[in-house]
């Protein structure tokens, strides 16, 4: 009886262990951004995506595990000939991702190797369409053309090429020396052009400065002459106004009796002074008009002297 119980317990334990193994084999947890290819008896059964999945133990099996993330593959360095028959050594980096895991598994044996080889052949083909100078100047266009060509060829594999970046383009040493000499000549040329432009601009600035100085000097001289003329005009006007004012005052004074006497006295004084001067310088004696004798002259002179004496007293 005890042996039967032990046997039953052993069977139950075996059955429990078998159930645990079956459950573990049937439950599959697929990581994020991955896809598992499930085959049943060697034939494709389905695709298990991220999350909890169930399969039939011992019947279904995971045939392939495909990553759906973006992948970067280094494209080895290779030789390529440009349109102008220059041999270049070119390498790059290819970025792609799996769009259809079924095609990537059953459409090609090794999709990574296939897309890498395709990138190399496409790069050689695209470089053969361009001249050497264009390969350096239009690298972005070259990358875009390579990506477009690879995508057309890799569509049956379920692969999408996102971008292709050329890392290095190495021409032969002779070509590098020639390019370096050309760049040096271009730099010397640009330096000479910049220097000549600087001299030209300097000469223009000096000429402009002299021109401005002459213009400013002419403007200053013109302003000085205008101000001087205005000052002289004001002076003449002031003198004329003063003389007019003096004549007006003299006229107003002469219109009176006292003014008439003062005018007569002034005229007599000037006449006596003039006669004295003439007498000193010459023996000729000038007589007043209408005076034919000495008495009139003496009387005239005496009246003037008397008038002067009265004025002084």
Secondary structure, 3 states (H helix, E strand, C coil): CHHHHHHHHHHHHHHHHHHHHHHHHHEEEECCCEEEEEEECCEEEEEECCEEEECCCCCEEEEEEEECCCEEEEEEEEEEECCCCCEEEEEEEEEEEECCHHHHHHCCCCHHHHHHHHHHHHHHHHHCCCCHHHHHHCHHHHHHHHHHHHHHHHHHHCEEEEEEEEEEEEECHHHHHHHHHHHHHHHHHHHHHHHHHHHHHHHHHHHHHHHHHHHHHHHHHHHHHHHHHHHHHHHHHHHHHHHHHHHHHHHHHHCCHHHHHHHHHHHHHHHHHHHHHHHHHCCCCCCCCCCCCHHHHHHHHHHHHHHHHHHHC
